[in-house]
Amino acid sequence: MVLILGLGALVGSVLIGPDPAGAQSCHPSYQGACLPVNGPDVDCAGGSGNGPIYVRGPIRVVGSDPYRLDRDGDGIACERR
């Protein structure tokens, strides 16, 4: 199973919407999607990562970036160019 976090949808995947207000199970470093605090690897959907969790952006990085989703360091993760 592929798990997709953020906005958008992929056929045959599970989609989790934007970060619910005040959700404590969401990583505090990311705004715009609810990424797990101590979960498995998270990668940007459509990128070269191998998951198992994928997220669609853009997502704001407001702290550390433990999942290394903001490759260019501009504070926006999983942005399309």
PyMOL Python script that loads the backbone (N, CA, C, O; Angstrom):
from pymol import cmd

cmd.read_pdbstr("""\
ATOM      1  N   MET A   1       0.844  -1.175   0.000  1.00  0.00           N
ATOM      2  CA  MET A   1       0.000   0.000   0.000  1.00  0.00           C
ATOM      3  C   MET A   1       0.888   1.235   0.000  1.00  0.00           C
ATOM      4  O   MET A   1       1.916   1.271   0.676  1.00  0.00           O
ATOM      5  N   VAL A   2       0.489   2.237  -0.754  1.00  0.00           N
ATOM      6  CA  VAL A   2       1.168   3.520  -0.792  1.00  0.00           C
ATOM      7  C   VAL A   2       0.312   4.509  -0.037  1.00  0.00           C
ATOM      8  O   VAL A   2      -0.901   4.559  -0.240  1.00  0.00           O
ATOM      9  N   LEU A   3       0.922   5.295   0.829  1.00  0.00           N
ATOM     10  CA  LEU A   3       0.202   6.285   1.610  1.00  0.00           C
ATOM     11  C   LEU A   3       0.597   7.658   1.109  1.00  0.00           C
ATOM     12  O   LEU A   3       1.784   7.981   1.070  1.00  0.00           O
ATOM     13  N   ILE A   4      -0.373   8.472   0.726  1.00  0.00           N
ATOM     14  CA  ILE A   4      -0.126   9.821   0.229  1.00  0.00           C
ATOM     15  C   ILE A   4      -0.648  10.807   1.265  1.00  0.00           C
ATOM     16  O   ILE A   4      -1.794  10.705   1.702  1.00  0.00           O
ATOM     17  N   LEU A   5       0.186  11.755   1.654  1.00  0.00           N
ATOM     18  CA  LEU A   5      -0.214  12.789   2.598  1.00  0.00           C
ATOM     19  C   LEU A   5      -0.275  14.112   1.860  1.00  0.00           C
ATOM     20  O   LEU A   5       0.520  14.339   0.949  1.00  0.00           O
ATOM     21  N   GLY A   6      -1.184  14.980   2.221  1.00  0.00           N
ATOM     22  CA  GLY A   6      -1.265  16.298   1.605  1.00  0.00           C
ATOM     23  C   GLY A   6      -2.447  16.386   0.664  1.00  0.00           C
ATOM     24  O   GLY A   6      -3.414  15.636   0.796  1.00  0.00           O
ATOM     25  N   LEU A   7      -2.367  17.299  -0.281  1.00  0.00           N
ATOM     26  CA  LEU A   7      -3.473  17.525  -1.203  1.00  0.00           C
ATOM     27  C   LEU A   7      -3.262  16.724  -2.472  1.00  0.00           C
ATOM     28  O   LEU A   7      -2.124  16.437  -2.845  1.00  0.00           O
ATOM     29  N   GLY A   8      -4.345  16.360  -3.139  1.00  0.00           N
ATOM     30  CA  GLY A   8      -4.257  15.599  -4.376  1.00  0.00           C
ATOM     31  C   GLY A   8      -4.573  14.146  -4.121  1.00  0.00           C
ATOM     32  O   GLY A   8      -4.825  13.748  -2.984  1.00  0.00           O
ATOM     33  N   ALA A   9      -4.560  13.353  -5.175  1.00  0.00           N
ATOM     34  CA  ALA A   9      -4.872  11.935  -5.023  1.00  0.00           C
ATOM     35  C   ALA A   9      -4.170  11.133  -6.099  1.00  0.00           C
ATOM     36  O   ALA A   9      -3.945  11.627  -7.204  1.00  0.00           O
ATOM     37  N   LEU A  10      -3.832   9.928  -5.787  1.00  0.00           N
ATOM     38  CA  LEU A  10      -3.288   8.973  -6.739  1.00  0.00           C
ATOM     39  C   LEU A  10      -4.182   7.756  -6.719  1.00  0.00           C
ATOM     40  O   LEU A  10      -4.663   7.369  -5.655  1.00  0.00           O
ATOM     41  N   VAL A  11      -4.414   7.154  -7.839  1.00  0.00           N
ATOM     42  CA  VAL A  11      -5.262   5.978  -7.925  1.00  0.00           C
ATOM     43  C   VAL A  11      -4.670   4.862  -7.078  1.00  0.00           C
ATOM     44  O   VAL A  11      -3.475   4.582  -7.170  1.00  0.00           O
ATOM     45  N   GLY A  12      -5.486   4.231  -6.264  1.00  0.00           N
ATOM     46  CA  GLY A  12      -5.050   3.106  -5.451  1.00  0.00           C
ATOM     47  C   GLY A  12      -4.259   3.496  -4.216  1.00  0.00           C
ATOM     48  O   GLY A  12      -3.572   2.649  -3.646  1.00  0.00           O
ATOM     49  N   SER A  13      -4.332   4.732  -3.789  1.00  0.00           N
ATOM     50  CA  SER A  13      -3.572   5.154  -2.619  1.00  0.00           C
ATOM     51  C   SER A  13      -4.511   5.675  -1.545  1.00  0.00           C
ATOM     52  O   SER A  13      -5.698   5.893  -1.783  1.00  0.00           O
ATOM     53  N   VAL A  14      -3.955   5.868  -0.363  1.00  0.00           N
ATOM     54  CA  VAL A  14      -4.695   6.451   0.747  1.00  0.00           C
ATOM     55  C   VAL A  14      -4.293   7.911   0.826  1.00  0.00           C
ATOM     56  O   VAL A  14      -3.104   8.227   0.793  1.00  0.00           O
ATOM     57  N   LEU A  15      -5.265   8.806   0.929  1.00  0.00           N
ATOM     58  CA  LEU A  15      -4.994  10.232   0.960  1.00  0.00           C
ATOM     59  C   LEU A  15      -5.352  10.788   2.321  1.00  0.00           C
ATOM     60  O   LEU A  15      -6.458  10.574   2.817  1.00  0.00           O
ATOM     61  N   ILE A  16      -4.421  11.498   2.920  1.00  0.00           N
ATOM     62  CA  ILE A  16      -4.668  12.183   4.178  1.00  0.00           C
ATOM     63  C   ILE A  16      -4.589  13.666   3.878  1.00  0.00           C
ATOM     64  O   ILE A  16      -3.617  14.123   3.276  1.00  0.00           O
ATOM     65  N   GLY A  17      -5.593  14.423   4.285  1.00  0.00           N
ATOM     66  CA  GLY A  17      -5.705  15.831   3.944  1.00  0.00           C
ATOM     67  C   GLY A  17      -4.752  16.727   4.706  1.00  0.00           C
ATOM     68  O   GLY A  17      -3.823  16.263   5.367  1.00  0.00           O
ATOM     69  N   PRO A  18      -5.006  18.038   4.599  1.00  0.00           N
ATOM     70  CA  PRO A  18      -4.154  19.022   5.258  1.00  0.00           C
ATOM     71  C   PRO A  18      -4.094  18.813   6.765  1.00  0.00           C
ATOM     72  O   PRO A  18      -4.941  18.138   7.350  1.00  0.00           O
ATOM     73  N   ASP A  19      -3.098  19.394   7.367  1.00  0.00           N
ATOM     74  CA  ASP A  19      -2.845  19.310   8.798  1.00  0.00           C
ATOM     75  C   ASP A  19      -4.053  19.792   9.591  1.00  0.00           C
ATOM     76  O   ASP A  19      -4.401  20.970   9.516  1.00  0.00           O
ATOM     77  N   PRO A  20      -4.705  18.903  10.354  1.00  0.00           N
ATOM     78  CA  PRO A  20      -5.833  19.344  11.172  1.00  0.00           C
ATOM     79  C   PRO A  20      -5.348  20.261  12.293  1.00  0.00           C
ATOM     80  O   PRO A  20      -4.310  19.993  12.897  1.00  0.00           O
ATOM     81  N   ALA A  21      -6.065  21.318  12.577  1.00  0.00           N
ATOM     82  CA  ALA A  21      -5.662  22.279  13.602  1.00  0.00           C
ATOM     83  C   ALA A  21      -5.468  21.599  14.953  1.00  0.00           C
ATOM     84  O   ALA A  21      -6.350  20.894  15.441  1.00  0.00           O
ATOM     85  N   GLY A  22      -4.310  21.822  15.540  1.00  0.00           N
ATOM     86  CA  GLY A  22      -4.036  21.308  16.867  1.00  0.00           C
ATOM     87  C   GLY A  22      -3.750  19.824  16.959  1.00  0.00           C
ATOM     88  O   GLY A  22      -3.693  19.288  18.066  1.00  0.00           O
ATOM     89  N   ALA A  23      -3.570  19.148  15.855  1.00  0.00           N
ATOM     90  CA  ALA A  23      -3.312  17.708  15.897  1.00  0.00           C
ATOM     91  C   ALA A  23      -1.920  17.452  16.469  1.00  0.00           C
ATOM     92  O   ALA A  23      -0.927  17.941  15.930  1.00  0.00           O
ATOM     93  N   GLN A  24      -1.847  16.699  17.542  1.00  0.00           N
ATOM     94  CA  GLN A  24      -0.569  16.463  18.192  1.00  0.00           C
ATOM     95  C   GLN A  24       0.209  15.328  17.561  1.00  0.00           C
ATOM     96  O   GLN A  24       1.390  15.162  17.869  1.00  0.00           O
ATOM     97  N   SER A  25      -0.404  14.539  16.689  1.00  0.00           N
ATOM     98  CA  SER A  25       0.307  13.447  16.058  1.00  0.00           C
ATOM     99  C   SER A  25       1.006  13.896  14.774  1.00  0.00           C
ATOM    100  O   SER A  25       1.660  13.090  14.113  1.00  0.00           O
ATOM    101  N   CYS A  26       0.871  15.175  14.419  1.00  0.00           N
ATOM    102  CA  CYS A  26       1.515  15.709  13.223  1.00  0.00           C
ATOM    103  C   CYS A  26       2.870  16.315  13.596  1.00  0.00           C
ATOM    104  O   CYS A  26       3.009  16.936  14.650  1.00  0.00           O
ATOM    105  N   HIS A  27       3.858  16.132  12.732  1.00  0.00           N
ATOM    106  CA  HIS A  27       5.186  16.683  12.981  1.00  0.00           C
ATOM    107  C   HIS A  27       5.112  18.207  13.011  1.00  0.00           C
ATOM    108  O   HIS A  27       4.584  18.806  12.075  1.00  0.00           O
ATOM    109  N   PRO A  28       5.630  18.853  14.064  1.00  0.00           N
ATOM    110  CA  PRO A  28       5.512  20.311  14.190  1.00  0.00           C
ATOM    111  C   PRO A  28       6.360  21.098  13.199  1.00  0.00           C
ATOM    112  O   PRO A  28       6.160  22.305  13.063  1.00  0.00           O
ATOM    113  N   SER A  29       7.285  20.473  12.511  1.00  0.00           N
ATOM    114  CA  SER A  29       8.148  21.181  11.564  1.00  0.00           C
ATOM    115  C   SER A  29       7.513  21.399  10.207  1.00  0.00           C
ATOM    116  O   SER A  29       8.067  22.118   9.376  1.00  0.00           O
ATOM    117  N   TYR A  30       6.348  20.787   9.962  1.00  0.00           N
ATOM    118  CA  TYR A  30       5.723  20.877   8.646  1.00  0.00           C
ATOM    119  C   TYR A  30       4.307  21.417   8.772  1.00  0.00           C
ATOM    120  O   TYR A  30       3.536  20.956   9.612  1.00  0.00           O
ATOM    121  N   GLN A  31       3.961  22.399   7.934  1.00  0.00           N
ATOM    122  CA  GLN A  31       2.612  22.952   7.902  1.00  0.00           C
ATOM    123  C   GLN A  31       2.036  22.756   6.505  1.00  0.00           C
ATOM    124  O   GLN A  31       2.707  23.031   5.511  1.00  0.00           O
ATOM    125  N   GLY A  32       0.810  22.289   6.430  1.00  0.00           N
ATOM    126  CA  GLY A  32       0.143  22.074   5.160  1.00  0.00           C
ATOM    127  C   GLY A  32      -0.162  20.619   4.900  1.00  0.00           C
ATOM    128  O   GLY A  32      -0.926  20.294   3.992  1.00  0.00           O
ATOM    129  N   ALA A  33       0.426  19.741   5.687  1.00  0.00           N
ATOM    130  CA  ALA A  33       0.147  18.307   5.636  1.00  0.00           C
ATOM    131  C   ALA A  33       0.517  17.724   6.987  1.00  0.00           C
ATOM    132  O   ALA A  33       1.402  18.231   7.675  1.00  0.00           O
ATOM    133  N   CYS A  34      -0.159  16.671   7.353  1.00  0.00           N
ATOM    134  CA  CYS A  34       0.097  16.024   8.639  1.00  0.00           C
ATOM    135  C   CYS A  34       1.089  14.889   8.435  1.00  0.00           C
ATOM    136  O   CYS A  34       0.707  13.771   8.090  1.00  0.00           O
ATOM    137  N   LEU A  35       2.358  15.184   8.651  1.00  0.00           N
ATOM    138  CA  LEU A  35       3.404  14.174   8.541  1.00  0.00           C
ATOM    139  C   LEU A  35       3.613  13.528   9.899  1.00  0.00           C
ATOM    140  O   LEU A  35       3.493  14.202  10.922  1.00  0.00           O
ATOM    141  N   PRO A  36       3.924  12.233   9.933  1.00  0.00           N
ATOM    142  CA  PRO A  36       4.081  11.548  11.217  1.00  0.00           C
ATOM    143  C   PRO A  36       5.288  12.079  11.992  1.00  0.00           C
ATOM    144  O   PRO A  36       6.303  12.460  11.408  1.00  0.00           O
ATOM    145  N   VAL A  37       5.153  12.096  13.316  1.00  0.00           N
ATOM    146  CA  VAL A  37       6.245  12.566  14.171  1.00  0.00           C
ATOM    147  C   VAL A  37       7.390  11.571  14.179  1.00  0.00           C
ATOM    148  O   VAL A  37       8.543  11.959  13.991  1.00  0.00           O
ATOM    149  N   ASN A  38       7.103  10.320  14.390  1.00  0.00           N
ATOM    150  CA  ASN A  38       8.142   9.289  14.442  1.00  0.00           C
ATOM    151  C   ASN A  38       7.781   8.150  13.506  1.00  0.00           C
ATOM    152  O   ASN A  38       7.801   6.983  13.896  1.00  0.00           O
ATOM    153  N   GLY A  39       7.456   8.489  12.290  1.00  0.00           N
ATOM    154  CA  GLY A  39       7.016   7.480  11.337  1.00  0.00           C
ATOM    155  C   GLY A  39       8.142   6.989  10.451  1.00  0.00           C
ATOM    156  O   GLY A  39       9.306   7.341  10.642  1.00  0.00           O
ATOM    157  N   PRO A  40       7.774   6.172   9.482  1.00  0.00           N
ATOM    158  CA  PRO A  40       8.744   5.711   8.497  1.00  0.00           C
ATOM    159  C   PRO A  40       9.116   6.867   7.568  1.00  0.00           C
ATOM    160  O   PRO A  40       8.595   7.973   7.717  1.00  0.00           O
ATOM    161  N   ASP A  41       9.992   6.624   6.633  1.00  0.00           N
ATOM    162  CA  ASP A  41      10.470   7.646   5.712  1.00  0.00           C
ATOM    163  C   ASP A  41       9.319   8.271   4.934  1.00  0.00           C
ATOM    164  O   ASP A  41       8.384   7.580   4.529  1.00  0.00           O
ATOM    165  N   VAL A  42       9.395   9.578   4.731  1.00  0.00           N
ATOM    166  CA  VAL A  42       8.427  10.325   3.939  1.00  0.00           C
ATOM    167  C   VAL A  42       9.176  10.949   2.774  1.00  0.00           C
ATOM    168  O   VAL A  42      10.241  11.535   2.965  1.00  0.00           O
ATOM    169  N   ASP A  43       8.634  10.831   1.570  1.00  0.00           N
ATOM    170  CA  ASP A  43       9.231  11.415   0.369  1.00  0.00           C
ATOM    171  C   ASP A  43       8.177  12.209  -0.381  1.00  0.00           C
ATOM    172  O   ASP A  43       6.978  12.012  -0.181  1.00  0.00           O
ATOM    173  N   CYS A  44       8.630  13.106  -1.245  1.00  0.00           N
ATOM    174  CA  CYS A  44       7.719  13.882  -2.089  1.00  0.00           C
ATOM    175  C   CYS A  44       7.151  12.980  -3.181  1.00  0.00           C
ATOM    176  O   CYS A  44       7.892  12.249  -3.837  1.00  0.00           O
ATOM    177  N   ALA A  45       5.840  13.035  -3.373  1.00  0.00           N
ATOM    178  CA  ALA A  45       5.193  12.268  -4.443  1.00  0.00           C
ATOM    179  C   ALA A  45       5.730  12.742  -5.782  1.00  0.00           C
ATOM    180  O   ALA A  45       5.895  13.942  -6.002  1.00  0.00           O
ATOM    181  N   GLY A  46       5.999  11.815  -6.664  1.00  0.00           N
ATOM    182  CA  GLY A  46       6.499  12.148  -7.984  1.00  0.00           C
ATOM    183  C   GLY A  46       7.994  12.344  -8.047  1.00  0.00           C
ATOM    184  O   GLY A  46       8.543  12.614  -9.115  1.00  0.00           O
ATOM    185  N   GLY A  47       8.664  12.211  -6.904  1.00  0.00           N
ATOM    186  CA  GLY A  47      10.116  12.357  -6.872  1.00  0.00           C
ATOM    187  C   GLY A  47      10.798  11.012  -6.991  1.00  0.00           C
ATOM    188  O   GLY A  47      10.178  10.015  -7.361  1.00  0.00           O
ATOM    189  N   SER A  48      12.068  10.995  -6.675  1.00  0.00           N
ATOM    190  CA  SER A  48      12.840   9.760  -6.814  1.00  0.00           C
ATOM    191  C   SER A  48      12.906   8.950  -5.527  1.00  0.00           C
ATOM    192  O   SER A  48      13.541   7.895  -5.506  1.00  0.00           O
ATOM    193  N   GLY A  49      12.260   9.415  -4.440  1.00  0.00           N
ATOM    194  CA  GLY A  49      12.300   8.702  -3.173  1.00  0.00           C
ATOM    195  C   GLY A  49      11.547   7.388  -3.226  1.00  0.00           C
ATOM    196  O   GLY A  49      10.718   7.153  -4.105  1.00  0.00           O
ATOM    197  N   ASN A  50      11.864   6.531  -2.248  1.00  0.00           N
ATOM    198  CA  ASN A  50      11.271   5.193  -2.235  1.00  0.00           C
ATOM    199  C   ASN A  50      10.264   4.987  -1.108  1.00  0.00           C
ATOM    200  O   ASN A  50       9.948   3.850  -0.760  1.00  0.00           O
ATOM    201  N   GLY A  51       9.754   6.093  -0.529  1.00  0.00           N
ATOM    202  CA  GLY A  51       8.687   6.004   0.474  1.00  0.00           C
ATOM    203  C   GLY A  51       9.094   5.264   1.734  1.00  0.00           C
ATOM    204  O   GLY A  51      10.272   5.260   2.091  1.00  0.00           O
ATOM    205  N   PRO A  52       8.163   4.650   2.403  1.00  0.00           N
ATOM    206  CA  PRO A  52       6.869   4.152   1.960  1.00  0.00           C
ATOM    207  C   PRO A  52       5.744   5.181   2.023  1.00  0.00           C
ATOM    208  O   PRO A  52       4.642   4.898   1.552  1.00  0.00           O
ATOM    209  N   ILE A  53       5.981   6.370   2.589  1.00  0.00           N
ATOM    210  CA  ILE A  53       4.952   7.397   2.654  1.00  0.00           C
ATOM    211  C   ILE A  53       5.346   8.521   1.699  1.00  0.00           C
ATOM    212  O   ILE A  53       6.509   8.922   1.645  1.00  0.00           O
ATOM    213  N   TYR A  54       4.370   9.023   0.947  1.00  0.00           N
ATOM    214  CA  TYR A  54       4.602  10.105   0.001  1.00  0.00           C
ATOM    215  C   TYR A  54       3.687  11.275   0.341  1.00  0.00           C
ATOM    216  O   TYR A  54       2.561  11.077   0.797  1.00  0.00           O
ATOM    217  N   VAL A  55       4.168  12.483   0.119  1.00  0.00           N
ATOM    218  CA  VAL A  55       3.399  13.683   0.399  1.00  0.00           C
ATOM    219  C   VAL A  55       3.456  14.602  -0.818  1.00  0.00           C
ATOM    220  O   VAL A  55       4.476  14.695  -1.501  1.00  0.00           O
ATOM    221  N   ARG A  56       2.331  15.279  -1.075  1.00  0.00           N
ATOM    222  CA  ARG A  56       2.275  16.276  -2.141  1.00  0.00           C
ATOM    223  C   ARG A  56       2.375  17.653  -1.513  1.00  0.00           C
ATOM    224  O   ARG A  56       1.807  17.896  -0.448  1.00  0.00           O
ATOM    225  N   GLY A  57       3.073  18.529  -2.146  1.00  0.00           N
ATOM    226  CA  GLY A  57       3.261  19.875  -1.636  1.00  0.00           C
ATOM    227  C   GLY A  57       2.483  20.887  -2.438  1.00  0.00           C
ATOM    228  O   GLY A  57       1.670  20.521  -3.286  1.00  0.00           O
ATOM    229  N   PRO A  58       2.716  22.114  -2.187  1.00  0.00           N
ATOM    230  CA  PRO A  58       3.795  22.597  -1.331  1.00  0.00           C
ATOM    231  C   PRO A  58       3.449  22.489   0.154  1.00  0.00           C
ATOM    232  O   PRO A  58       2.290  22.591   0.555  1.00  0.00           O
ATOM    233  N   ILE A  59       4.480  22.283   0.942  1.00  0.00           N
ATOM    234  CA  ILE A  59       4.383  22.181   2.393  1.00  0.00           C
ATOM    235  C   ILE A  59       5.405  23.151   2.976  1.00  0.00           C
ATOM    236  O   ILE A  59       6.557  23.179   2.543  1.00  0.00           O
ATOM    237  N   ARG A  60       4.989  23.937   3.946  1.00  0.00           N
ATOM    238  CA  ARG A  60       5.912  24.882   4.589  1.00  0.00           C
ATOM    239  C   ARG A  60       6.726  24.161   5.655  1.00  0.00           C
ATOM    240  O   ARG A  60       6.180  23.423   6.475  1.00  0.00           O
ATOM    241  N   VAL A  61       8.029  24.380   5.636  1.00  0.00           N
ATOM    242  CA  VAL A  61       8.936  23.821   6.646  1.00  0.00           C
ATOM    243  C   VAL A  61       9.211  24.939   7.645  1.00  0.00           C
ATOM    244  O   VAL A  61       9.800  25.960   7.291  1.00  0.00           O
ATOM    245  N   VAL A  62       8.782  24.747   8.900  1.00  0.00           N
ATOM    246  CA  VAL A  62       8.883  25.795   9.911  1.00  0.00           C
ATOM    247  C   VAL A  62       9.852  25.440  11.037  1.00  0.00           C
ATOM    248  O   VAL A  62       9.951  26.170  12.024  1.00  0.00           O
ATOM    249  N   GLY A  63      10.547  24.350  10.898  1.00  0.00           N
ATOM    250  CA  GLY A  63      11.524  23.927  11.893  1.00  0.00           C
ATOM    251  C   GLY A  63      12.596  23.122  11.191  1.00  0.00           C
ATOM    252  O   GLY A  63      12.964  23.404  10.050  1.00  0.00           O
ATOM    253  N   SER A  64      13.088  22.125  11.885  1.00  0.00           N
ATOM    254  CA  SER A  64      14.052  21.233  11.255  1.00  0.00           C
ATOM    255  C   SER A  64      13.350  20.465  10.130  1.00  0.00           C
ATOM    256  O   SER A  64      12.120  20.450  10.064  1.00  0.00           O
ATOM    257  N   ASP A  65      14.107  19.845   9.269  1.00  0.00           N
ATOM    258  CA  ASP A  65      13.541  19.106   8.135  1.00  0.00           C
ATOM    259  C   ASP A  65      14.052  17.664   8.181  1.00  0.00           C
ATOM    260  O   ASP A  65      14.861  17.258   7.346  1.00  0.00           O
ATOM    261  N   PRO A  66      13.564  16.877   9.184  1.00  0.00           N
ATOM    262  CA  PRO A  66      14.103  15.526   9.352  1.00  0.00           C
ATOM    263  C   PRO A  66      13.850  14.602   8.162  1.00  0.00           C
ATOM    264  O   PRO A  66      14.593  13.642   7.961  1.00  0.00           O
ATOM    265  N   TYR A  67      12.824  14.874   7.380  1.00  0.00           N
ATOM    266  CA  TYR A  67      12.547  14.032   6.217  1.00  0.00           C
ATOM    267  C   TYR A  67      13.251  14.536   4.957  1.00  0.00           C
ATOM    268  O   TYR A  67      13.136  13.930   3.891  1.00  0.00           O
ATOM    269  N   ARG A  68      13.981  15.649   5.085  1.00  0.00           N
ATOM    270  CA  ARG A  68      14.759  16.242   3.977  1.00  0.00           C
ATOM    271  C   ARG A  68      13.888  16.460   2.734  1.00  0.00           C
ATOM    272  O   ARG A  68      14.255  16.075   1.624  1.00  0.00           O
ATOM    273  N   LEU A  69      12.742  17.077   2.947  1.00  0.00           N
ATOM    274  CA  LEU A  69      11.813  17.330   1.853  1.00  0.00           C
ATOM    275  C   LEU A  69      12.068  18.677   1.177  1.00  0.00           C
ATOM    276  O   LEU A  69      11.640  18.888   0.042  1.00  0.00           O
ATOM    277  N   ASP A  70      12.758  19.586   1.860  1.00  0.00           N
ATOM    278  CA  ASP A  70      13.058  20.921   1.326  1.00  0.00           C
ATOM    279  C   ASP A  70      14.488  20.925   0.801  1.00  0.00           C
ATOM    280  O   ASP A  70      15.396  21.449   1.447  1.00  0.00           O
ATOM    281  N   ARG A  71      14.676  20.347  -0.354  1.00  0.00           N
ATOM    282  CA  ARG A  71      16.025  20.162  -0.918  1.00  0.00           C
ATOM    283  C   ARG A  71      16.779  21.458  -1.166  1.00  0.00           C
ATOM    284  O   ARG A  71      18.000  21.499  -1.020  1.00  0.00           O
ATOM    285  N   ASP A  72      16.061  22.532  -1.543  1.00  0.00           N
ATOM    286  CA  ASP A  72      16.769  23.774  -1.848  1.00  0.00           C
ATOM    287  C   ASP A  72      16.823  24.736  -0.659  1.00  0.00           C
ATOM    288  O   ASP A  72      17.381  25.827  -0.778  1.00  0.00           O
ATOM    289  N   GLY A  73      16.253  24.348   0.485  1.00  0.00           N
ATOM    290  CA  GLY A  73      16.373  25.130   1.709  1.00  0.00           C
ATOM    291  C   GLY A  73      15.599  26.442   1.731  1.00  0.00           C
ATOM    292  O   GLY A  73      15.932  27.333   2.512  1.00  0.00           O
ATOM    293  N   ASP A  74      14.572  26.583   0.893  1.00  0.00           N
ATOM    294  CA  ASP A  74      13.821  27.835   0.837  1.00  0.00           C
ATOM    295  C   ASP A  74      12.607  27.851   1.763  1.00  0.00           C
ATOM    296  O   ASP A  74      11.840  28.814   1.755  1.00  0.00           O
ATOM    297  N   GLY A  75      12.426  26.807   2.553  1.00  0.00           N
ATOM    298  CA  GLY A  75      11.300  26.765   3.495  1.00  0.00           C
ATOM    299  C   GLY A  75      10.031  26.163   2.910  1.00  0.00           C
ATOM    300  O   GLY A  75       9.023  26.057   3.608  1.00  0.00           O
ATOM    301  N   ILE A  76      10.060  25.767   1.637  1.00  0.00           N
ATOM    302  CA  ILE A  76       8.914  25.138   0.988  1.00  0.00           C
ATOM    303  C   ILE A  76       9.333  23.751   0.507  1.00  0.00           C
ATOM    304  O   ILE A  76      10.267  23.614  -0.283  1.00  0.00           O
ATOM    305  N   ALA A  77       8.635  22.728   0.992  1.00  0.00           N
ATOM    306  CA  ALA A  77       8.971  21.338   0.638  1.00  0.00           C
ATOM    307  C   ALA A  77       8.041  20.816  -0.446  1.00  0.00           C
ATOM    308  O   ALA A  77       6.889  21.238  -0.551  1.00  0.00           O
ATOM    309  N   CYS A  78       8.546  19.912  -1.234  1.00  0.00           N
ATOM    310  CA  CYS A  78       7.774  19.215  -2.271  1.00  0.00           C
ATOM    311  C   CYS A  78       7.105  20.198  -3.231  1.00  0.00           C
ATOM    312  O   CYS A  78       5.960  19.999  -3.639  1.00  0.00           O
ATOM    313  N   GLU A  79       7.822  21.248  -3.583  1.00  0.00           N
ATOM    314  CA  GLU A  79       7.270  22.231  -4.524  1.00  0.00           C
ATOM    315  C   GLU A  79       7.545  21.766  -5.948  1.00  0.00           C
ATOM    316  O   GLU A  79       8.570  21.149  -6.239  1.00  0.00           O
ATOM    317  N   ARG A  80       6.623  22.072  -6.801  1.00  0.00           N
ATOM    318  CA  ARG A  80       6.795  21.723  -8.224  1.00  0.00           C
ATOM    319  C   ARG A  80       7.505  22.867  -8.912  1.00  0.00           C
ATOM    320  O   ARG A  80       7.224  24.036  -8.645  1.00  0.00           O
ATOM    321  N   ARG A  81       8.405  22.538  -9.778  1.00  0.00           N
ATOM    322  CA  ARG A  81       9.163  23.560 -10.535  1.00  0.00           C
ATOM    323  C   ARG A  81       8.812  23.493 -11.966  1.00  0.00           C
ATOM    324  O   ARG A  81       9.338  24.265 -12.768  1.00  0.00           O
TER     325      ARG A  81
END
""", "prot")
cmd.dss("prot")
cmd.show_as("cartoon", "prot")
cmd.util.cbc("prot")
cmd.orient("prot")
